[in-house]
């Protein structure tokens, strides 16, 4: 009778070991799939974030160029409400919003050059011009912003 008992016991042990190995294999496979999915999501989030930062930088550049055009068109004498002012005010408001977007969405090191460039543009639009061309005054600020933007987006 002892021999008759060993066969079902060994069979049950085999089933239990097989079941445990199947469970461990499935669990390991599921964990690997979960890690791969999380990695895919992280990569997708990083790509979306980078695309958002690129759009933000491009919007700032667009607003900066618009403000630069307004600065070039600035008449020697102007008053609040005249045609130039009606163009200049929204351009400068857009630049200010774009600069704050840089602060919120881009790398921390990009905010300072963006602010410096926006302030130089603000001064060029609203203040009397000093000696020298507008382009010469703005170029160092623009070049610094573009260099830092390029580094932050790579």
C-alpha positions as CSV (number, residue, x, y, z in Angstrom):
1,X,0.0,0.0,0.0
2,X,2.9,2.3,0.6
3,X,3.9,2.0,-3.1
4,X,0.4,3.0,-4.2
5,X,0.6,6.1,-2.1
6,X,3.8,7.4,-3.5
7,X,2.6,7.7,-7.1
8,X,-0.2,10.2,-6.4
9,X,2.0,12.1,-4.0
10,X,4.8,12.4,-6.5
11,X,2.2,13.4,-9.2
12,X,0.8,16.1,-6.9
13,X,4.2,17.4,-6.1
14,X,4.9,17.5,-9.9
15,X,1.7,19.4,-10.4
16,X,2.5,21.8,-7.6
17,X,6.1,22.5,-8.8
18,X,4.8,22.9,-12.4
19,X,2.1,25.3,-11.2
20,X,4.6,27.3,-9.2
21,X,7.1,27.5,-12.1
22,X,4.3,28.6,-14.4
23,X,3.2,31.3,-11.9
24,X,6.7,32.6,-11.5
25,X,7.2,32.6,-15.3
26,X,4.0,34.5,-15.8
27,X,4.7,36.9,-13.0
28,X,8.2,37.6,-14.3
29,X,6.9,38.1,-17.8
30,X,4.2,40.5,-16.6
31,X,6.7,42.5,-14.5
32,X,8.9,42.8,-17.5
33,X,6.0,43.9,-19.7
34,X,5.0,46.5,-17.0
35,X,8.5,47.9,-16.8
36,X,8.6,48.1,-20.6
37,X,5.3,49.9,-20.7
38,X,6.4,52.3,-18.0
39,X,9.6,53.0,-19.9
40,X,7.5,53.6,-23.1
41,X,5.2,56.0,-21.2
42,X,8.2,57.9,-19.7
43,X,9.8,58.2,-23.2
44,X,6.5,59.5,-24.6
45,X,6.1,62.0,-21.8
46,X,9.7,63.2,-22.4
47,X,9.0,63.6,-26.1
48,X,5.8,65.5,-25.4
49,X,7.6,67.7,-22.9
50,X,10.4,68.5,-25.4
51,X,7.8,69.3,-28.2
52,X,6.0,71.6,-25.8
53,X,9.3,73.3,-24.9
54,X,10.2,73.7,-28.6
55,X,6.8,75.3,-29.3
56,X,7.3,77.6,-26.3
57,X,10.7,78.7,-27.5
58,X,9.4,79.2,-31.0
59,X,6.5,81.3,-29.7
60,X,9.0,83.5,-27.7
61,X,11.1,83.9,-30.8
62,X,8.1,84.9,-32.9
63,X,7.0,87.4,-30.3
64,X,10.5,88.8,-30.0
65,X,10.7,89.3,-33.7
66,X,7.4,91.1,-33.7
67,X,8.6,93.3,-30.9
68,X,11.8,94.0,-32.8
69,X,9.8,95.0,-35.8
70,X,7.7,97.4,-33.6
71,X,11.0,98.8,-32.2
72,X,12.3,99.5,-35.7
73,X,9.0,101.2,-36.6
74,X,9.0,103.4,-33.5
75,X,8.4,107.0,-34.5
76,X,10.5,109.7,-32.8
77,X,7.4,111.0,-31.1
78,X,4.4,108.9,-30.1
79,X,1.5,109.0,-27.8
80,X,-0.8,106.5,-26.2
81,X,-3.5,105.7,-28.6
82,X,-1.8,106.5,-31.9
83,X,-1.4,103.8,-34.6
84,X,2.1,102.8,-33.6
85,X,1.1,102.3,-29.9
86,X,-2.0,100.3,-30.9
87,X,0.5,97.9,-32.6
88,X,3.2,98.0,-30.0
89,X,1.1,97.3,-26.9
90,X,-0.2,93.9,-28.0
91,X,3.2,92.9,-29.3
92,X,4.8,93.7,-26.0
93,X,2.0,92.0,-24.0
94,X,2.6,88.9,-26.2
95,X,6.3,89.0,-25.6
96,X,5.7,89.2,-21.8
97,X,3.4,86.2,-21.9
98,X,5.8,84.3,-24.0
99,X,8.6,85.1,-21.6
100,X,6.6,83.8,-18.7
101,X,5.8,80.7,-20.6
102,X,9.6,80.1,-21.0
103,X,9.9,80.5,-17.2
104,X,7.1,77.9,-16.6
105,X,7.8,75.3,-19.2
106,X,11.5,75.4,-20.1
107,X,14.8,74.6,-18.4
108,X,15.6,76.9,-15.5
109,X,18.8,78.2,-17.2
110,X,16.8,79.6,-20.2
111,X,14.7,82.0,-18.1
112,X,17.4,84.5,-17.4
113,X,18.5,85.0,-21.0
114,X,14.9,85.2,-22.1
115,X,14.2,87.8,-19.5
116,X,17.3,89.8,-20.5
117,X,16.3,89.7,-24.2
118,X,12.7,90.7,-23.4
119,X,13.9,93.6,-21.2
120,X,16.2,94.8,-24.0
121,X,13.3,94.6,-26.4
122,X,11.1,96.4,-24.0
123,X,13.6,99.2,-23.6
124,X,14.1,99.4,-27.4
125,X,10.4,99.8,-27.9
126,X,9.5,102.2,-25.1
127,X,12.7,104.2,-24.4
128,X,14.5,106.7,-26.4
129,X,17.3,105.2,-28.5
130,X,20.9,105.7,-27.6
131,X,23.7,105.9,-30.2
132,X,24.2,102.9,-32.3
133,X,21.8,100.7,-34.2
134,X,18.9,98.8,-32.7
135,X,20.3,95.5,-34.1
136,X,23.7,96.1,-32.4
137,X,22.0,96.7,-29.1
138,X,19.8,93.6,-29.3
139,X,22.2,91.2,-30.9
140,X,24.1,90.1,-27.7
141,X,20.8,89.4,-25.9
142,X,19.4,87.5,-28.8
143,X,22.6,85.5,-29.4
144,X,22.8,84.5,-25.7
145,X,19.1,83.5,-25.6
146,X,19.4,81.4,-28.8
147,X,22.7,79.7,-27.6
148,X,21.1,78.7,-24.3
149,X,17.9,77.6,-26.0
150,X,19.8,75.4,-28.4
151,X,21.7,73.8,-25.5
152,X,18.6,73.3,-23.4
153,X,16.7,71.6,-26.2
154,X,19.3,69.0,-27.1
